[in-house]
Amino acid sequence: NSEYMDKRGPLIVGVDPAEMGKDRTAIVFRRGRVVTRIEVHRQKTTMEVAGIVARIIRDRNPDAVFVDSVGIGAGVYSRLNELGFTQVFSVRSGMKASSPDDFFNKRAEMWHDVKRWLEDGPVRLPNMPALISDLAAPKYSYESSGSRLQIEKKKDMAKRGVRSPDIADALCLTFAEPVASARHDELIIVGDGYAGPASRAGY
């Protein structure tokens, strides 16, 4: 019952900004087990992307917005902070993972969380071939010790002729940190673990 699932859990937005090149600025909206909306923008400046996200916050009042703050994203995040949006959080893919013994960096951890979320179905995704292609694009490996998961770097993907998985990265950003919904009594954990009546998967 997707209508029921839509009403459960925090509304989380992941923003993967891109510069004025061939990459895409991707924005993913997720509530629990359902990706409710995906926006893709091209050829946008830092301030244009910040304006798009500001409009989303004003119109949709998400519980959390996670912005990839590497490169152009640093300016987007700074501008949103200047505008006084308290539900906006900076995420750097190369930062230390919450479980550093298991993951090489935050990006690897987020991609792993998305994999578990997909396997722990049901989930509902838009019928969007670009998203499916992005999810299957990067390779993964483990360190020589066999302990920590690594996700292929975008520059290495480019060497293989594979474009940046911007939409999948935006989805991964919705798993950056646990989020509590301001509009529900229950606390719903986004990622591993759970608290309250919602399931670990967030519905």
Disulfide bonds with the S-S distance in Angstrom:
none
